[in-house]
Amino acid sequence: GSAGGACANTSRLQGYVGGTLISVNASNNPAYGKTAFISFAVPAGTSYQITSYPTENTSCGAGVFSVFGYQT
């Protein structure tokens, strides 16, 4: 099923390092219970950005996601 109304419970996470798209995980499946995961390395001193852009066709908001970082 879908989320009802105009929203359809899709997901899309995009990871950028230094302004370049590095990692993407997307699902247009409207079923509930989905989990999206992206992972990428960020060199010291380099900027990064994570964008939640669930759908291009409906404006349903950015969704909810968490960010975990670790250093080696």
Protein Blocks (a to p, Z undefined) as FASTA:
>chain_A
ZZbhjbgoiacddddeehiafbdcddfbfbghiacdddddddehiacdddddfbfkbceb
jbjaddddddZZ
